Amino acid sequence: MGKKDTDTDSVRPDVHEYELPGEWQVLVGRTDSDNDLLSTRVAAPDDWWFHVRALPGSHVILRAQAGLEPDRETLKKAAAIAVYHSKARNAGVTPVCCTPARNVHKPRRAKPGSVQIRKEIILKVRPALP
């Protein structure tokens, strides 16, 4: 599960962190509980959310930058990280769902890491790390 933040006495997810060109930050959940916290508490409405389509994998967040929209290449790089942190790591081209985090919701009583999304965009990418 997440780490305890002693200053705010709240739980933070344990995540992998990556930086993409243009100073874009990517956060990747390590467990179902971390994915849950990342998607429902850490992600801001303007952040981008990614997950491999129809396979188990980490939730990935591309942090928004004030006044900037990520270009398609940045979205694809974040999607490639999502594939790398999934059961499709050794696959070829893999579809990844992405959407602004405001379109990600956790259903009532759903197990940790389960979310519903709307207005998804599908990107097809190969697994890769920056």
N, CA, C and O of each residue as an XYZ file, in Angstrom:
520
protein
N       0.833     -1.181      0.000
C       0.000      0.000      0.000
C       0.872      1.236      0.000
O       2.094      1.128     -0.104
N       0.278      2.396      0.114
C       1.018      3.638      0.049
C       1.822      3.910      1.293
O       1.738      3.184      2.283
N       2.596      4.962      1.226
C       3.418      5.376      2.348
C       2.657      6.416      3.163
O       1.853      7.175      2.621
N       2.913      6.444      4.458
C       2.265      7.424      5.326
C       3.038      8.729      5.245
O       4.253      8.728      5.443
N       2.384      9.823      4.967
C       2.991     11.139      4.932
C       2.822     11.734      6.319
O       1.706     12.070      6.717
N       3.910     11.868      7.057
C       3.823     12.279      8.453
C       3.378     13.728      8.610
O       2.788     14.073      9.634
N       3.640     14.588      7.628
C       3.249     15.991      7.747
C       1.740     16.169      7.651
O       1.162     16.934      8.422
N       1.097     15.479      6.722
C      -0.335     15.677      6.523
C      -1.158     14.522      7.059
O      -2.388     14.563      7.032
N      -0.475     13.482      7.551
C      -1.134     12.297      8.089
C      -2.099     11.677      7.073
O      -3.157     11.163      7.436
N      -1.713     11.736      5.799
C      -2.519     11.111      4.752
C      -1.689     10.040      4.062
O      -0.466     10.008      4.200
N      -2.346      9.175      3.329
C      -1.650      8.093      2.645
C      -1.316      8.537      1.225
O      -2.165      9.072      0.513
N      -0.064      8.306      0.823
C       0.387      8.598     -0.531
C       0.679      7.280     -1.227
O       1.157      6.342     -0.591
N       0.401      7.193     -2.514
C       0.728      5.952     -3.222
C       2.234      5.821     -3.427
O       2.956      6.815     -3.514
N       2.685      4.588     -3.502
C       4.067      4.282     -3.846
C       4.094      4.177     -5.373
O       3.450      3.299     -5.947
N       4.831      5.061     -6.022
C       4.792      5.120     -7.488
C       6.184      5.115     -8.095
O       7.165      5.488     -7.451
N       6.248      4.679     -9.366
C       7.425      4.907    -10.199
C       7.249      6.316    -10.762
O       6.130      6.722    -11.078
N       8.338      7.057    -10.887
C       8.266      8.403    -11.460
C       9.212      8.497    -12.648
O      10.342      8.011    -12.592
N       8.744      9.127    -13.724
C       9.542      9.332    -14.927
C       9.381     10.770    -15.377
O       8.375     11.415    -15.082
N      10.379     11.270    -16.094
C      10.264     12.591    -16.699
C      10.409     12.445    -18.208
O      11.320     11.785    -18.706
N       9.481     13.082    -18.921
C       9.504     13.085    -20.381
C      10.049     14.422    -20.867
O      10.052     15.391    -20.108
N      10.512     14.498    -22.121
C      10.975     15.774    -22.663
C       9.909     16.857    -22.489
O       8.712     16.591    -22.600
N      10.358     18.065    -22.220
C       9.437     19.166    -21.986
C       9.028     19.268    -20.525
O       8.093     19.993    -20.186
N       9.732     18.537    -19.654
C       9.483     18.547    -18.209
C       8.117     18.001    -17.820
O       7.529     18.435    -16.829
N       7.611     17.045    -18.602
C       6.364     16.360    -18.253
C       6.677     15.261    -17.251
O       7.610     14.485    -17.458
N       5.917     15.184    -16.179
C       6.115     14.165    -15.153
C       5.077     13.060    -15.311
O       3.895     13.324    -15.531
N       5.546     11.802    -15.192
C       4.679     10.637    -15.290
C       4.767      9.860    -13.979
O       5.862      9.593    -13.483
N       3.608      9.497    -13.419
C       3.519      8.706    -12.189
C       2.861      7.375    -12.523
O       1.876      7.333    -13.260
N       3.406      6.282    -11.978
C       2.916      4.940    -12.277
C       2.679      4.189    -10.973
O       3.592      4.046    -10.160
N       1.449      3.707    -10.774
C       1.129      2.941     -9.575
C       1.824      1.588     -9.576
O       2.059      1.000    -10.632
N       2.152      1.095     -8.372
C       2.839     -0.194     -8.237
C       1.883     -1.329     -7.862
O       2.122     -2.479     -8.231
N       0.816     -1.025     -7.141
C      -0.136     -2.046     -6.685
C      -1.560     -1.565     -6.965
O      -1.762     -0.417     -7.363
N      -2.546     -2.440     -6.757
C      -3.948     -2.033     -6.926
C      -4.292     -0.866     -6.005
O      -4.967      0.076     -6.421
N      -3.835     -0.925     -4.764
C      -4.116      0.161     -3.815
C      -3.441      1.455     -4.240
O      -4.031      2.530     -4.132
N      -2.205      1.356     -4.723
C      -1.510      2.552     -5.211
C      -2.207      3.115     -6.443
O      -2.342      4.332     -6.577
N      -2.656      2.230     -7.355
C      -3.406      2.671     -8.531
C      -4.656      3.427     -8.111
O      -4.989      4.465     -8.683
N      -5.349      2.895     -7.100
C      -6.569      3.505     -6.588
C      -6.291      4.922     -6.078
O      -6.988      5.866     -6.451
N      -5.288      5.065     -5.239
C      -4.940      6.382     -4.696
C      -4.484      7.330     -5.799
O      -4.861      8.502     -5.815
N      -3.685      6.826     -6.705
C      -3.167      7.649     -7.794
C      -4.304      8.194     -8.655
O      -4.322      9.377     -8.994
N      -5.250      7.326     -9.005
C      -6.343      7.724     -9.892
C      -7.414      8.558     -9.210
O      -8.007      9.432     -9.842
N      -7.674      8.303     -7.929
C      -8.794      8.971     -7.263
C      -8.402     10.127     -6.358
O      -9.230     10.994     -6.079
N      -7.157     10.161     -5.893
C      -6.771     11.228     -4.956
C      -5.631     12.103     -5.449
O      -5.621     13.308     -5.199
N      -4.674     11.509     -6.147
C      -3.495     12.263     -6.573
C      -3.750     13.000     -7.884
O      -3.366     14.161     -8.025
N      -4.384     12.347     -8.829
C      -4.595     12.941    -10.148
C      -5.502     14.167    -10.069
O      -6.577     14.124     -9.471
N      -5.053     15.250    -10.678
C      -5.858     16.466    -10.800
C      -6.744     16.327    -12.040
O      -6.428     15.547    -12.938
N      -7.838     17.068    -12.097
C      -8.758     16.930    -13.239
C      -8.098     17.122    -14.611
O      -8.520     16.495    -15.584
N      -7.084     17.967    -14.705
C      -6.433     18.227    -15.993
C      -5.266     17.300    -16.290
O      -4.685     17.375    -17.373
N      -4.907     16.422    -15.351
C      -3.887     15.410    -15.633
C      -4.466     14.420    -16.635
O      -5.681     14.362    -16.820
N      -3.602     13.642    -17.282
C      -4.034     12.599    -18.215
C      -3.849     11.248    -17.557
O      -2.843     11.016    -16.887
N      -4.808     10.356    -17.740
C      -4.815      9.010    -17.163
C      -4.654      7.992    -18.284
O      -5.256      8.140    -19.347
N      -3.832      6.940    -18.049
C      -3.555      5.909    -19.052
C      -3.665      4.523    -18.422
O      -3.356      4.335    -17.246
N      -4.112      3.552    -19.228
C      -4.137      2.150    -18.813
C      -4.199      1.280    -20.060
O      -4.900      1.604    -21.019
N      -3.466      0.179    -20.042
C      -3.516     -0.767    -21.152
C      -4.940     -1.284    -21.279
O      -5.604     -1.567    -20.282
N      -5.390     -1.401    -22.496
C      -6.772     -1.819    -22.737
C      -6.922     -3.330    -22.538
O      -6.181     -4.122    -23.120
N      -7.891     -3.713    -21.706
C      -8.325     -5.105    -21.526
C      -7.276     -6.045    -20.930
O      -7.394     -7.262    -21.074
N      -6.265     -5.512    -20.271
C      -5.256     -6.341    -19.614
C      -4.907     -5.729    -18.256
O      -5.072     -4.525    -18.063
N      -4.426     -6.550    -17.313
C      -3.968     -5.987    -16.037
C      -2.739     -5.101    -16.251
O      -1.875     -5.393    -17.077
N      -2.687     -4.023    -15.492
C      -1.538     -3.122    -15.576
C      -1.683     -1.955    -14.630
O      -2.712     -1.776    -13.979
N      -0.642     -1.177    -14.569
C      -0.608     -0.008    -13.691
C      -1.444      1.133    -14.256
O      -1.622      1.261    -15.467
N      -1.953      1.961    -13.339
C      -2.557      3.225    -13.734
C      -1.402      4.210    -13.895
O      -0.486      4.240    -13.073
N      -1.450      5.003    -14.941
C      -0.379      5.945    -15.248
C      -0.988      7.342    -15.361
O      -2.014      7.540    -16.013
N      -0.338      8.297    -14.715
C      -0.794      9.687    -14.747
C       0.285     10.561    -15.365
O       1.443     10.521    -14.948
N      -0.101     11.350    -16.362
C       0.752     12.384    -16.935
C       0.312     13.690    -16.302
O      -0.799     14.161    -16.545
N       1.181     14.276    -15.491
C       0.823     15.492    -14.765
C       0.656     16.665    -15.722
O       1.477     16.867    -16.616
N      -0.405     17.431    -15.530
C      -0.672     18.604    -16.360
C       0.331     19.707    -16.036
O       0.857     19.787    -14.925
N       0.581     20.550    -17.027
C       1.389     21.748    -16.842
C       0.490     22.943    -17.105
O      -0.248     22.971    -18.090
N       0.553     23.918    -16.229
C      -0.315     25.097    -16.332
C      -0.209     25.732    -17.713
O       0.877     26.097    -18.163
N      -1.356     25.858    -18.377
C      -1.426     26.525    -19.663
C      -0.924     25.720    -20.851
O      -0.876     26.242    -21.965
N      -0.549     24.467    -20.644
C      -0.035     23.635    -21.738
C      -0.867     22.372    -21.901
O      -1.349     21.800    -20.923
N      -1.025     21.950    -23.140
C      -1.636     20.656    -23.444
C      -0.525     19.761    -23.974
O       0.290     20.211    -24.778
N      -0.475     18.502    -23.539
C       0.565     17.621    -24.080
C       0.315     17.342    -25.560
O      -0.829     17.179    -25.983
N       1.390     17.288    -26.339
C       1.229     16.945    -27.750
C       1.056     15.435    -27.886
O       1.227     14.691    -26.920
N       0.717     14.995    -29.088
C       0.448     13.572    -29.317
C       1.662     12.706    -28.987
O       1.509     11.600    -28.467
N       2.862     13.195    -29.283
C       4.081     12.430    -28.998
C       4.261     12.231    -27.491
O       4.665     11.152    -27.058
N       3.972     13.240    -26.702
C       4.064     13.117    -25.237
C       3.033     12.125    -24.728
O       3.338     11.312    -23.856
N       1.805     12.178    -25.263
C       0.775     11.216    -24.876
C       1.221      9.792    -25.219
O       1.022      8.871    -24.427
N       1.820      9.615    -26.395
C       2.266      8.279    -26.811
C       3.399      7.766    -25.926
O       3.465      6.571    -25.638
N       4.283      8.649    -25.494
C       5.372      8.228    -24.599
C       4.818      7.792    -23.247
O       5.282      6.803    -22.679
N       3.839      8.513    -22.732
C       3.204      8.116    -21.471
C       2.466      6.784    -21.657
O       2.493      5.931    -20.769
N       1.814      6.607    -22.795
C       1.116      5.351    -23.088
C       2.102      4.189    -23.162
O       1.791      3.089    -22.704
N       3.284      4.414    -23.731
C       4.305      3.373    -23.820
C       4.765      2.933    -22.427
O       5.072      1.761    -22.208
N       4.809      3.879    -21.497
C       5.150      3.551    -20.103
C       4.054      2.668    -19.505
O       4.345      1.726    -18.768
N       2.795      2.975    -19.823
C       1.678      2.156    -19.335
C       1.800      0.725    -19.840
O       1.551     -0.215    -19.085
N       2.177      0.542    -21.095
C       2.342     -0.809    -21.640
C       3.495     -1.507    -20.929
O       3.386     -2.683    -20.580
N       4.583     -0.804    -20.715
C       5.747     -1.391    -20.046
C       5.382     -1.920    -18.652
O       5.886     -2.957    -18.223
N       4.508     -1.201    -17.959
C       4.091     -1.586    -16.602
C       2.781     -2.380    -16.629
O       1.894     -2.158    -15.804
N       2.671     -3.303    -17.582
C       1.462     -4.122    -17.700
C       1.835     -5.543    -18.104
O       3.008     -5.862    -18.299
N       0.811     -6.394    -18.228
C       1.018     -7.773    -18.693
C       1.458     -7.806    -20.159
O       1.876     -8.855    -20.650
N       1.369     -6.673    -20.864
C       1.760     -6.610    -22.279
C       3.205     -6.142    -22.464
O       3.599     -5.783    -23.573
N       3.987     -6.142    -21.399
C       5.373     -5.639    -21.466
C       6.172     -6.266    -22.598
O       6.967     -5.575    -23.236
N       5.985     -7.550    -22.866
C       6.754     -8.237    -23.903
C       6.002     -8.342    -25.224
O       6.411     -9.090    -26.112
N       4.928     -7.615    -25.359
C       4.127     -7.645    -26.583
C       4.661     -6.611    -27.575
O       5.588     -5.857    -27.282
N       4.060     -6.602    -28.727
C       4.382     -5.585    -29.726
C       3.482     -4.373    -29.507
O       3.332     -3.886    -28.386
N       2.893     -3.904    -30.588
C       2.006     -2.745    -30.514
C       0.764     -3.117    -29.695
O       0.122     -4.137    -29.948
N       0.438     -2.275    -28.713
C      -0.636     -2.559    -27.761
C      -1.544     -1.334    -27.617
O      -1.042     -0.213    -27.529
N      -2.877     -1.524    -27.592
C      -3.775     -0.384    -27.388
C      -3.798      0.069    -25.932
O      -3.829     -0.743    -25.007
N      -3.781      1.373    -25.758
C      -3.817      1.994    -24.432
C      -4.941      3.020    -24.413
O      -5.056      3.844    -25.320
N      -5.774      2.967    -23.368
C      -6.823      3.956    -23.157
C      -6.201      5.166    -22.475
O      -5.385      5.028    -21.564
N      -6.590      6.336    -22.919
C      -6.190      7.540    -22.186
C      -7.330      8.544    -22.224
O      -8.138      8.572    -23.152
N      -7.365      9.363    -21.189
C      -8.404     10.374    -21.055
C      -7.962     11.367    -19.986
O      -7.166     11.013    -19.117
N      -8.460     12.604    -20.030
C      -8.184     13.482    -18.894
C      -8.715     12.834    -17.607
O      -9.763     12.188    -17.611
N      -7.987     13.014    -16.532
C      -8.322     12.349    -15.260
C      -9.723     12.718    -14.762
O     -10.306     11.964    -13.982
N     -10.266     13.833    -15.182
C     -11.630     14.196    -14.758
C     -12.669     13.196    -15.270
O     -13.797     13.167    -14.779
N     -12.288     12.375    -16.260
C     -13.193     11.373    -16.827
C     -13.031      9.995    -16.191
O     -13.593      9.018    -16.685
N     -12.275      9.907    -15.109
C     -12.021      8.636    -14.418
C     -12.745      8.663    -13.082
O     -12.560      9.583    -12.285
N     -13.573      7.647    -12.841
C     -14.355      7.581    -11.603
C     -14.316      6.176    -11.029
O     -14.278      5.192    -11.767
N     -14.324      6.094     -9.725
C     -14.343      4.800     -9.045
C     -15.789      4.460     -8.690
O     -16.445      5.239     -7.998
N     -16.297      3.321     -9.144
C     -17.657      2.920     -8.779
C     -17.740      2.605     -7.275
O     -16.756      2.186     -6.666
N     -18.887      2.805     -6.709
C     -19.098      2.459     -5.297
C     -18.804      0.995     -5.064
O     -19.183      0.137     -5.862
N     -18.136      0.720     -3.983
C     -17.816     -0.640     -3.535
C     -16.952     -1.438     -4.520
O     -16.858     -2.661     -4.412
N     -16.334     -0.759     -5.461
C     -15.447     -1.456     -6.403
C     -14.140     -1.791     -5.692
O     -13.719     -1.082     -4.778
N     -13.509     -2.872     -6.119
C     -12.247     -3.276     -5.502
C     -11.159     -2.251     -5.834
O     -11.284     -1.514     -6.812
N     -10.092     -2.198     -5.024
C      -9.006     -1.244     -5.287
C      -8.462     -1.390     -6.704
O      -8.262     -2.499     -7.199
N      -8.229     -0.261     -7.338
C      -7.687     -0.246     -8.686
C      -8.725     -0.313     -9.792
O      -8.388     -0.173    -10.967
N      -9.998     -0.529     -9.424
C     -11.064     -0.589    -10.435
C     -11.643      0.807    -10.644
O     -12.013      1.486     -9.686
N     -11.716      1.221    -11.890
C     -12.291      2.520    -12.227
C     -13.155      2.399    -13.473
O     -13.074      1.416    -14.210
N     -13.973      3.400    -13.694
C     -14.725      3.532    -14.939
C     -14.234      4.799    -15.615
O     -13.967      5.806    -14.959
N     -14.118      4.736    -16.945
C     -13.675      5.915    -17.680
C     -14.672      6.239    -18.780
O     -15.445      5.386    -19.216
N     -14.637      7.478    -19.214
C     -15.453      7.893    -20.353
C     -14.606      8.799    -21.232
O     -13.568      9.311    -20.812
N     -15.066      8.984    -22.451
C     -14.365      9.823    -23.424
C     -12.918      9.393    -23.620
O     -12.001     10.213    -23.591
N     -12.730      8.088    -23.821
C     -11.371      7.587    -23.974
C     -10.837      7.800    -25.377
O     -11.586      7.850    -26.352
N      -9.535      7.921    -25.450
C      -8.786      7.961    -26.697
C      -7.938      6.694    -26.685
O      -7.377      6.342    -25.648
N      -7.837      6.015    -27.801
C      -7.012      4.811    -27.886
C      -5.734      5.149    -28.651
O      -5.778      5.631    -29.783
N      -4.600      4.888    -28.010
C      -3.295      5.047    -28.646
C      -2.681      3.663    -28.785
O      -2.761      2.858    -27.858
N      -2.072      3.375    -29.922
C      -1.415      2.088    -30.121
C       0.090      2.318    -30.113
O       0.638      3.001    -30.979
N       0.756      1.721    -29.097
C       2.184      1.949    -28.897
C       2.888      0.658    -28.486
O       2.251     -0.321    -28.097
N       4.205      0.682    -28.581
C       5.043     -0.424    -28.110
C       5.505     -0.087    -26.690
O       5.648      1.088    -26.354
N       5.744     -1.115    -25.844
C       6.218     -0.837    -24.484
C       7.597     -0.152    -24.514
O       8.482     -0.543    -25.275
N       7.753      0.863    -23.681
C       9.028      1.564    -23.615
C       9.083      2.427    -22.369
O       8.057      2.866    -21.850
N      10.294      2.662    -21.902
C      10.535      3.628    -20.844
C      11.311      4.800    -21.444
O      12.024      4.626    -22.431
N      11.181      5.980    -20.862
C      11.904      7.135    -21.414
C      13.409      6.981    -21.268
O      14.163      7.863    -21.680
